[in-house]
């Protein structure tokens, strides 16, 4: 499924909705099979069912490029929200979307600059080198410099809202999530997606982050070229390096992997503590890894940058502080401040929240409490996901109809889960204490 | 007055007023020629409408072919390049397109608007050339009898795209660009070698065995 070229692309909203309906039916059929098998005593574990459903869902989503794909990716990042089988299928979506045709790329350039790419650059490869989630990346050369030129699919911005409206009911039903769980999340996703279609904004942010983080060791940021960029076209340096999976296939040494992991960790610490601004999309497609100078990380794609308000930053940092976890009263008052606990809560409910949150914090904050942390141990990430699954299954918690806490935490959470999963894949040992 | 200037003058009037001049006399008079002189070049305003459309098509083909990448394009990409160039031209003449297409759509929505007759005839020739080229490069499958109908498929596609453009309300008509991309990909998937040919081949093989 994953290596087949995608052919027919449903055009209209009706056609796309029809595809969703079809998936709904198929998933329904999978459930029927599941229960039928159970009824006759055959062994049909729920994991199988999730696997089958995920394959169906992914098959449908992969035919609809653009923002649906992006939503799928973002949900994939949030493994806590998804059963692992779904998440795995969605992760495949990161590298594949049907390409824009050569003439459409030319048209995008003519729209933006009044010239075709061959007139603007000394050399322009008509075949895209990579697919980005809402566009594709071409290789170009000008004045001896190697450039990456990102070109956006047409009409992406216009279709985001209708796409999200379509994803929502399907996501609710198929993934067994409650609407309250999903709503703040989808709202955030929509806001970020709309920002992401604005390449001019991305250019400004990319320049700003590169200027502020340029001094951090073993990181590399591309230079952006405003004169060669527009709303739907973004030109930057072509960074050397490979995506995580290809890089891992070259068997880099532990020292290299540690240095790469350290660079990533320092980058995120610096952003959270000093800049209060996060590159909030740490999926593997946004980083390039190379062994230059013992391991260098190239940072791409500043489409999704999250500003963290000072109050939330302070709350988040205090929650990660080891002293907080050791002192239940302090934790309770901090959670009340953050709006997770309310004075009106019944004692039993309060007790339940405190118990689950202590449990989550103990796990999520673990790397922050130690001097060095070995992300190479997959057991850690597994227990993190397991916790997410447990929380989803928890009857008491499911009965709470309202979400608690700030919507900003959604992104902080996503960013750190993403970062942790990158570090785990790298298998890096990281010095986690922050030194300003 | 040069006949070449009548066309732009008429187009200008049409776009400014939202309708054709009330009479040929009024128009000719405003251009400083007699009504009789007008008829030496055009029998009616409708004829100018048709010629304007044909001009757009020709311009689009010529402009698209000037693109340096054109030589490296296959048939599918050449068709795409034509459509995108045409849409660029139509964007600058959208008022005219809406007026002429909208009018015939109201009168006879299911029929090919007469105003496109010359434009479509030219497109047919262009398309026949592309399909021929596609057959030599293997992009288009040779299917005796069936392939005679290809022209009609692409004609319907052209009409679909024009109507989509007329109804499109997205900024800079980006949805139309997406529609073009998808429609052309689909059509070339249909005329390219696909499951159908393998099925036919298989069927033929079975028949031969029996005899």
Interface residues (C-beta under 8 A of the other chain):
Chain A: X7 X8 X9 X11 X98 X100 X101 X102 X103 X104 X106 X107 X110 X111 X116 X118 X119 X126 X153 X154 X155 X157 X158
Chain B: X64 X67 X68 X69 X72 X73 X76 X77 X80 X81 X83 X84 X85 X88 X170 X171 X172 X174 X175 X177 X178 X179 X180 X181 X182 X183 X184 X185 X186 X189
